[in-house]
């Protein structure tokens, strides 16, 4: 599932707050990583959950987007490992 679940479920309506929160807490790498995905999807996400789900579902067929999702999920997993040490 990974980050695509965030976009597709009800939490996805908070994408902009999430990016801004990362910036506020000086988590630039997280903000930039999430923003890169948002930009790939067109620069913003619909507030409506069904519309977001449809948008993400369409992009899941795109090899570039799938590669970016994998990169993002790897980034998050790597950061989690570093924090636990």
N, C-alpha and C positions, 0 to 999 in steps of 0.2 A: 504494500500500500504506500507507505512513505508519505512524502510531501503532497502527492496528488490527492490523498485523502483529505488533507487540510483544505485544499481548494474546493473539492467536491462536496464536502459536508457543511453543516451550518456554521462552523468556525470560519469558513472561507470568507464570510461577509466582513470579517475583521482584518482582512489582509492589509489594508492601509494602516490601521492602528498597530498591527504587528510590525510592519516595516518601521514606522515612526517610533515605536517602543524600543526596537533594537538600536535605532540611532540615538535615542534619548539615553540609553544605558551604555553608550559607547561600544556597541556590538556591531561595528561597521561591516565586518565580514559576513555576519548573518544577514544584515539589512541588504547588503549588495547581492548576496546569493539569492535571497527571496525576490528582490527587485528584478534580477535578471530573468527569473521565470515569469514574473508578471509582464515584463516587457515583451517576452516571447509570445505571450498570450494576447498582446495588443496594447499593453500599457495600463490596463485596469481590469478588474473583474466585476461581473454583474453582482448586484446585491442579492438578487433572487437565487436561491439554492439550486433550483432546477435548471436555470439558465447557466449557472456556473458549472454544474455537472455536465450539461450538454457541451459546453465550450471545452472543458478539460477532456471529455470523452473524444471529441473530434481531434484534438491535438495529440491524443495518445497514439494515433495512427502515424504521426509525424516522427520520423527517425531522429531529427534534430532535437525535438522536444523530449523524446524518450531518453536520449543521451544526456540532456540537461537534467532531467529528473534523476537519473542514475548518479550523475556528478553531485547533485544537491544532496541526495540521500547519503552518499559516501562522505560528503563534507560534514553533515550533521552527526553521522555515526563516529567519525574520527574525532570530532569535538567532544562527544560524550565520553569516549575512551580517555582523552586527555584530562578531562575534569575529574574522573573517578580515581586517577592515580594519586 
